[in-house]
Amino acid sequence: MRDRGGMLGPFGILTRLEYLGFLIVAALFRALPIDVASGFSGWIWRSVAPRLRRHARADRNLAASMPELSPQQRARILDQMWDMLGRTFAEAFHLAEIMNDPTRLRMDVGDDVKAILKGGQGCVVAFPHMGNWEVASIAAKLQGGEIAGVYQRLKNPLVDRAVTQMREPFYPRGLFSKSRDAVIQLKRVLRTGGAVALLADLRDMRGISVPFFGRPAPSTPFPALLVRSHGAPLILGRVVRLQGARFHVEAEVVPTPSTADRAADVEAITALIHARFEAWIRENPGQWMWGHRRWG
């Protein structure tokens, strides 16, 4: 099979070199204590990322979304953002340690959320890319949730396989790459009483536009479609990074409309999700990813 790097068994040389680089980085961060790894990676990202093209895009997005901020305030927020992203990268190699250390997670989860997760009632759980979003699946598992998730497949198949294996233990009902088959699998999870966990704050050009920071933003309707089609409760949550590799996780059940107009309900639920996300991001703007092409 021809690969970006040419012919070398089933994978090309470039794919294998990228994978080797990943293994070296993984070994380094696993060898370091979690707080050292987190801080070191945050420092690297803060030092390097402002020189990259995505930094300018993040600054434009932030300026358009929160025009009341001064350039100096935006610079501080983006520094916090890169630190958060760098820390999140390193912490991916220490997820089991985070789950097994009760001092690293402070959870604010209502009794209604706990009852839904523990009671085997199918539900949809939506989080934004905040704090360290991987912690959301850990929190759900600790609360007794049998969750399934979906992810975007990485370009390098060897790295993709390794990263998926790192994350799979925290998704007892399966972790599926985005595809038509994944949609079928997630619907089956919902019908059989599992929880479908989704990161719902990124751009979807095939989705619907809803207000997000005062501008139309093409957004995925998938969480709303699942909620509306299956009559499932919607749980919205966020992860807020505290000091270092410690986190506050909160989640709540959010009422959703169910009228005779299914399309209107889906749009309303999608708008509701993004309104809540926006409020949370405004509280902690340095803990969200501003560098994406969120607004098309």
C-alpha positions in Angstrom: 0.0 0.0 0.0 1.5 3.3 -1.0 2.0 5.7 1.8 3.1 9.3 2.1 6.7 8.1 2.6 6.7 5.6 -0.3 6.8 1.8 0.1 8.0 0.0 3.2 5.8 -2.9 4.2 2.3 -1.8 5.0 3.5 1.7 6.1 5.9 4.2 4.5 9.1 5.5 6.0 7.6 8.9 6.9 4.7 7.3 8.8 7.1 5.1 10.7 9.4 8.0 11.5 6.5 10.0 12.8 5.4 7.1 14.9 9.0 6.6 16.3 8.9 10.3 17.2 5.6 9.9 19.0 7.0 6.9 21.0 10.0 8.9 22.1 7.9 11.8 23.3 5.4 9.4 25.0 8.3 7.6 26.8 9.7 11.0 28.0 6.4 12.3 29.4 5.5 8.9 31.0 8.9 8.9 32.7 8.3 12.3 34.3 6.1 12.8 37.3 2.7 14.1 36.2 3.1 17.6 37.5 6.6 17.9 36.0 5.4 16.6 32.6 2.4 18.9 32.6 4.4 22.0 33.5 7.2 21.2 31.1 4.8 20.6 28.2 2.9 23.8 29.0 6.1 25.8 28.9 7.1 24.3 25.6 3.8 25.2 24.0 3.8 28.7 25.4 7.3 29.2 24.1 6.8 27.8 20.6 3.1 28.3 19.6 3.0 32.1 19.5 5.4 31.9 16.6 3.0 29.7 14.5 0.2 30.7 12.2 -2.5 29.4 14.4 -1.6 32.0 17.1 -2.6 34.9 14.8 -5.9 33.1 14.0 -6.6 32.6 17.7 -5.9 36.3 18.4 -8.4 37.3 15.6 -11.0 34.9 16.9 -10.6 36.2 20.5 -10.7 39.8 19.4 -13.9 39.3 17.3 -15.6 37.3 20.1 -14.6 39.5 23.1 -13.9 43.0 21.6 -13.9 44.5 25.0 -10.4 43.0 25.7 -7.3 45.0 25.2 -4.3 43.5 23.2 -2.5 42.9 26.5 -5.5 41.0 28.0 -5.8 38.9 24.8 -2.0 38.1 25.0 -2.4 36.9 28.6 -5.5 34.7 27.6 -3.6 33.2 24.7 -0.6 32.5 26.8 -3.0 30.6 29.2 -4.5 28.8 26.3 -1.2 27.5 25.0 -0.2 26.5 28.5 -3.5 24.6 28.8 -3.1 22.8 25.5 0.5 21.9 26.3 -0.4 20.5 29.7 -3.4 18.6 28.2 -1.0 16.9 25.7 1.4 15.7 28.4 -1.4 14.6 30.8 -2.7 12.3 28.1 0.1 9.9 29.1 -1.0 10.0 32.8 -4.8 9.6 32.5 -4.9 6.5 34.7 -2.9 8.4 37.4 -5.4 11.2 37.3 -8.3 8.8 37.7 -6.7 6.9 40.6 -5.7 10.1 42.6 -8.8 11.6 44.3 -6.9 14.8 45.0 -6.8 15.6 41.3 -10.5 15.7 40.6 -13.0 17.9 42.4 -16.5 17.0 41.1 -19.6 19.1 41.2 -22.3 16.7 39.8 -25.9 16.9 40.8 -27.8 13.9 42.1 -29.9 13.9 38.9 -26.8 13.5 36.8 -25.6 10.6 39.1 -28.9 8.9 38.9 -29.0 9.0 35.1 -25.4 7.7 34.8 -25.7 5.0 37.4 -29.3 4.0 36.4 -28.5 2.8 32.9 -30.7 5.4 31.3 -29.4 6.3 27.9 -28.2 9.9 27.8 -26.2 12.4 25.8 -23.2 14.1 27.5 -21.7 17.2 25.8 -18.6 19.0 26.8 -16.5 21.8 25.2 -12.7 21.6 24.7 -11.9 23.2 28.0 -9.4 22.6 30.8 -8.5 19.1 29.9 -11.5 17.6 28.1 -10.1 14.0 28.5 -10.8 14.3 32.2 -14.6 14.4 31.4 -14.6 10.7 30.5 -12.7 9.9 33.7 -15.3 11.8 35.7 -18.2 10.0 34.0 -16.6 6.6 34.6 -16.1 7.5 38.3 -19.7 8.4 38.6 -20.7 4.9 37.2 -21.4 6.0 33.7 -21.1 3.4 30.9 -20.0 5.8 28.2 -19.1 5.7 24.6 -17.2 8.3 22.7 -16.3 9.4 19.2 -13.0 10.9 17.9 -11.4 12.3 14.8 -9.0 9.8 13.3 -5.4 11.0 13.1 -3.6 11.0 9.8 -0.9 8.7 10.9 -2.5 5.3 11.4 0.2 4.1 13.8 -0.1 7.1 16.0 -3.9 7.0 15.8 -3.8 3.4 17.0 -1.5 4.2 19.9 -3.6 7.2 21.0 -6.8 5.3 20.8 -5.4 2.5 23.0 -4.5 5.1 25.6 -8.1 6.5 25.7 -10.1 3.3 25.3 -10.1 2.3 29.0 -12.1 5.3 29.8 -14.9 4.5 27.4 -16.4 1.2 28.5 -19.1 1.2 25.7 -16.5 1.9 23.0 -14.5 4.7 21.3 -15.4 5.1 17.7 -13.8 7.1 14.9 -16.1 9.5 13.1 -17.9 7.6 10.3 -21.4 6.5 9.3 -20.8 3.2 11.2 -19.9 5.2 14.4 -23.3 7.0 14.2 -25.0 3.6 14.1 -23.0 2.3 17.0 -23.6 5.4 19.1 -27.4 5.1 18.5 -27.2 1.5 19.6 -25.4 2.5 22.8 -28.1 5.1 23.5 -30.9 2.6 22.9 -29.3 0.1 25.3 -29.0 2.5 28.2 -25.4 3.8 27.7 -24.2 7.3 27.7 -22.9 9.0 24.5 -20.2 11.5 25.3 -19.4 14.2 22.7 -17.2 17.2 22.3 -19.7 19.5 20.7 -18.0 22.9 20.3 -16.1 22.6 17.0 -17.0 23.7 13.5 -19.2 21.5 11.3 -19.7 22.9 7.9 -22.4 20.4 7.2 -24.2 21.3 10.4 -26.5 24.2 11.3 -25.5 27.7 12.2 -26.3 28.9 15.7 -25.2 32.1 17.5 -21.8 31.7 19.2 -20.2 34.8 20.6 -22.6 37.0 18.6 -21.8 35.4 15.2 -23.4 32.5 13.3 -21.2 29.5 13.8 -21.7 26.2 11.8 -22.2 23.6 14.5 -22.8 19.9 14.8 -26.5 19.0 15.3 -25.6 15.5 16.3 -26.1 15.8 20.1 -29.4 17.5 19.6 -30.5 14.9 17.0 -29.7 12.1 19.5 -31.6 13.8 22.3 -34.6 14.6 20.2 -34.8 11.3 18.3 -34.4 9.1 21.4 -36.0 11.3 24.1 -32.7 11.1 25.9 -31.7 13.5 28.7 -29.0 16.0 27.9 -26.1 16.5 30.3 -23.8 19.5 29.8 -20.5 19.7 31.6 -17.2 21.4 31.6 -13.7 20.7 33.0 -11.9 23.7 34.6 -8.2 23.4 35.2 -7.2 24.4 38.7 -3.5 24.5 39.7 -1.3 22.2 37.6 -2.8 18.9 36.8 -5.9 19.3 39.1 -9.4 19.9 37.8 -12.9 20.9 38.7 -15.6 18.9 36.8 -19.2 20.0 36.8 -22.2 18.6 35.0 -25.9 19.3 35.0 -29.1 18.0 33.3 -30.4 20.6 30.9 -34.1 20.6 29.9 -34.7 20.4 26.1 -37.7 21.1 24.0 -39.8 18.4 22.3 -42.5 19.8 20.1 -44.2 18.7 16.9 -41.4 20.6 14.9 -38.4 18.3 15.1 -36.1 20.5 13.0 -36.9 23.5 15.2 -36.2 21.5 18.3 -32.8 20.3 17.0 -31.8 23.9 16.2 -33.0 25.1 19.6 -31.1 22.4 21.5 -27.9 23.1 19.4 -28.3 26.8 20.2 -28.9 26.0 23.9 -25.7 23.9 24.1 -23.6 26.7 22.5 -25.1 29.4 24.7 -24.0 27.4 27.8 -20.6 26.8 26.3 -20.2 30.5 25.5 -21.0 31.5 29.1 -18.5 29.0 30.4 -15.8 30.1 28.0 -16.3 33.7 29.0 -15.7 32.8 32.6 -12.4 31.1 31.7 -11.4 32.3 28.2 -7.8 31.0 28.6 -9.1 27.5 28.9 -10.7 27.1 25.5 -9.1 26.5 22.1 -9.3 29.8 20.2 -7.2 28.7 17.3 -9.8 26.7 15.4 -11.6 28.0 12.3 -14.8 28.0 14.4 -16.8 30.5 12.4 -16.2 29.2 8.9 
